[in-house]
Amino acid sequence: MRYSKEHKLETHARIVKKASVRLREKGAHGIGVADLMKEAGLTHGGFYAHFDSREALVIEAFAYAMDRSTERWRKLAEVTPPKDRMATIVENYLTPLHRDDPGHGCAITALGAEVSRESPKTRKAFAAKLEQMVDMLAEQIPELPRKAARKQAMAATATMVGTLMLARIAGSGQLSDEILDAGREAALGRAAQPRSAAKKAPVRGASIPARR
């Protein structure tokens, strides 16, 4: 049976979307092509009708996940007063909700360590998306010159990613919550928001898990 171009594009997008979730849950090498295709409701044999290689799918899935995170940050900023945008993004990123659902969260935290050992092509694609995220975050610091805002955005991103990674390692107990509190304080340069308030942060902000 021959399918229309639109059907093939829809199928391709479904594979990428499903793969982006499973890769964040299982890691770049924690799930095979057959399983990824099964998740999308397709057979293994149809894989090469959509992708030249497993690496090609991984790159697209990485890009999809990071684009969703950047878009959520942007939407969150649009409905927040300018002076509060940076704080709101950080506070929505460093929450127990995000910590406990890596499959729908930030791709950098879930896959960054693995990407550093991938091929130059994969690292280059990931780095390009990372730079887009940093630039978007820098836009939320209008009171600083462009270069200084970008530097601060890089530091905030590194702090957020490192904090979330450590919080996941620590599990879901008191130590993990304390790590999240400390990370918010470090990223914003002020007293940390209490854990009880952080748990009430809206689910659809920043890179918090969103059903994508």
RANOR-V457416 format. One record per residue. N is the residue number from 0. RES is the residue in three letters. PSI is psi in degrees with one decimal (none if undefined). D_CENTER is the distance of its C-alpha to the mean C-alpha in whole Angstrom. Layout:
BEGIN
N,RES,PSI,D_CENTER ; N,RES,PSI,D_CENTER
END
This chain:
BEGIN
0,MET,133.8,37 ; 1,ARG,135.7,36 ; 2,TYR,156.3,33 ; 3,SER,163.3,32 ; 4,LYS,-39.0,30 ; 5,GLU,-40.9,28 ; 6,HIS,-41.6,28 ; 7,LYS,-39.6,26 ; 8,LEU,-40.9,23 ; 9,GLU,-41.2,23 ; 10,THR,-43.3,23 ; 11,HIS,-46.8,21 ; 12,ALA,-37.1,18 ; 13,ARG,-40.5,18 ; 14,ILE,-46.6,18 ; 15,VAL,-44.5,15 ; 16,LYS,-47.4,13 ; 17,LYS,-42.4,14 ; 18,ALA,-37.2,14 ; 19,SER,-35.6,10 ; 20,VAL,-48.5,10 ; 21,ARG,-36.2,13 ; 22,LEU,-39.0,11 ; 23,ARG,-31.4,9 ; 24,GLU,-44.7,12 ; 25,LYS,-15.5,14 ; 26,GLY,161.2,13 ; 27,ALA,-26.7,14 ; 28,HIS,15.2,18 ; 29,GLY,-2.8,18 ; 30,ILE,138.3,19 ; 31,GLY,172.2,21 ; 32,VAL,-43.1,22 ; 33,ALA,-42.5,24 ; 34,ASP,-39.9,22 ; 35,LEU,-42.0,19 ; 36,MET,-38.3,22 ; 37,LYS,-39.7,23 ; 38,GLU,-34.4,20 ; 39,ALA,2.6,21 ; 40,GLY,29.4,24 ; 41,LEU,167.3,26 ; 42,THR,157.0,28 ; 43,HIS,-35.8,27 ; 44,GLY,-21.8,30 ; 45,GLY,-0.9,28 ; 46,PHE,-48.6,25 ; 47,TYR,-1.8,27 ; 48,ALA,-14.0,27 ; 49,HIS,-26.7,24 ; 50,PHE,143.4,23 ; 51,ASP,-26.9,25 ; 52,SER,168.3,23 ; 53,ARG,-37.0,20 ; 54,GLU,-39.0,19 ; 55,ALA,-41.1,19 ; 56,LEU,-43.5,17 ; 57,VAL,-44.0,14 ; 58,ILE,-44.5,14 ; 59,GLU,-39.7,13 ; 60,ALA,-40.9,11 ; 61,PHE,-51.2,9 ; 62,ALA,-42.1,9 ; 63,TYR,-48.7,9 ; 64,ALA,-42.2,6 ; 65,MET,-35.2,5 ; 66,ASP,-38.5,8 ; 67,ARG,-39.8,7 ; 68,SER,-47.0,5 ; 69,THR,-40.9,8 ; 70,GLU,-38.0,10 ; 71,ARG,-39.5,10 ; 72,TRP,-45.1,10 ; 73,ARG,-44.7,13 ; 74,LYS,-38.7,15 ; 75,LEU,-41.4,15 ; 76,ALA,-36.5,16 ; 77,GLU,-27.2,19 ; 78,VAL,14.9,20 ; 79,THR,138.2,21 ; 80,PRO,141.7,23 ; 81,PRO,-41.7,23 ; 82,LYS,-17.5,24 ; 83,ASP,-1.1,21 ; 84,ARG,-46.6,18 ; 85,MET,-46.4,17 ; 86,ALA,-40.2,18 ; 87,THR,-41.3,16 ; 88,ILE,-47.1,13 ; 89,VAL,-47.0,13 ; 90,GLU,-27.9,15 ; 91,ASN,-20.0,13 ; 92,TYR,-44.5,10 ; 93,LEU,74.1,12 ; 94,THR,158.6,14 ; 95,PRO,-33.5,15 ; 96,LEU,-46.1,14 ; 97,HIS,-43.2,10 ; 98,ARG,-40.2,11 ; 99,ASP,1.9,13 ; 100,ASP,68.7,11 ; 101,PRO,-28.3,9 ; 102,GLY,-24.1,9 ; 103,HIS,20.4,8 ; 104,GLY,-154.8,5 ; 105,CYS,128.0,2 ; 106,ALA,-28.4,3 ; 107,ILE,-48.4,5 ; 108,THR,-41.6,7 ; 109,ALA,-33.4,8 ; 110,LEU,-5.8,9 ; 111,GLY,-45.0,10 ; 112,ALA,-37.6,13 ; 113,GLU,-39.9,14 ; 114,VAL,-33.5,13 ; 115,SER,-16.3,16 ; 116,ARG,6.9,18 ; 117,GLU,-176.7,18 ; 118,SER,158.5,20 ; 119,PRO,-36.9,20 ; 120,LYS,-44.6,19 ; 121,THR,-43.9,16 ; 122,ARG,-39.2,15 ; 123,LYS,-42.9,17 ; 124,ALA,-42.3,14 ; 125,PHE,-42.8,11 ; 126,ALA,-36.6,13 ; 127,ALA,-42.3,14 ; 128,LYS,-36.0,10 ; 129,LEU,-42.7,10 ; 130,GLU,-37.4,13 ; 131,GLN,-39.9,12 ; 132,MET,-42.5,10 ; 133,VAL,-44.4,12 ; 134,ASP,-39.0,15 ; 135,MET,-41.1,14 ; 136,LEU,-37.4,14 ; 137,ALA,-31.2,17 ; 138,GLU,-18.9,18 ; 139,GLN,8.7,18 ; 140,ILE,62.5,21 ; 141,PRO,-17.3,24 ; 142,GLU,-10.9,26 ; 143,LEU,152.4,26 ; 144,PRO,155.9,27 ; 145,ARG,-48.1,24 ; 146,LYS,-42.4,24 ; 147,ALA,-38.2,24 ; 148,ALA,-40.0,21 ; 149,ARG,-40.3,19 ; 150,LYS,-43.2,20 ; 151,GLN,-37.6,19 ; 152,ALA,-38.6,16 ; 153,MET,-44.7,15 ; 154,ALA,-41.4,17 ; 155,ALA,-42.5,15 ; 156,THR,-45.3,11 ; 157,ALA,-40.8,13 ; 158,THR,-44.1,14 ; 159,MET,-46.7,11 ; 160,VAL,-46.6,9 ; 161,GLY,-39.4,13 ; 162,THR,-47.2,14 ; 163,LEU,-38.0,11 ; 164,MET,-45.9,12 ; 165,LEU,-38.1,16 ; 166,ALA,-37.5,15 ; 167,ARG,-38.4,14 ; 168,ILE,-38.7,17 ; 169,ALA,-10.9,20 ; 170,GLY,-136.3,19 ; 171,SER,23.8,20 ; 172,GLY,-159.6,23 ; 173,GLN,-43.1,24 ; 174,LEU,-43.3,23 ; 175,SER,-43.8,19 ; 176,ASP,-37.9,20 ; 177,GLU,-37.1,22 ; 178,ILE,-42.9,19 ; 179,LEU,-43.3,17 ; 180,ASP,-46.4,20 ; 181,ALA,-37.3,20 ; 182,GLY,-41.0,17 ; 183,ARG,-42.5,17 ; 184,GLU,-44.9,21 ; 185,ALA,-41.2,20 ; 186,ALA,-30.3,17 ; 187,LEU,-8.6,20 ; 188,GLY,34.4,23 ; 189,ARG,179.3,24 ; 190,ALA,139.2,25 ; 191,ALA,148.6,22 ; 192,GLN,137.6,22 ; 193,PRO,151.7,24 ; 194,ARG,-38.9,22 ; 195,SER,-37.3,24 ; 196,ALA,-39.0,22 ; 197,ALA,-36.6,19 ; 198,LYS,-20.7,19 ; 199,LYS,0.7,20 ; 200,ALA,144.1,17 ; 201,PRO,137.2,16 ; 202,VAL,-26.7,14 ; 203,ARG,19.0,13 ; 204,GLY,161.1,12 ; 205,ALA,-130.7,9 ; 206,SER,20.4,5 ; 207,ILE,147.2,8 ; 208,PRO,127.5,8 ; 209,ALA,141.5,10 ; 210,ARG,84.3,12 ; 211,ARG,none,11
END
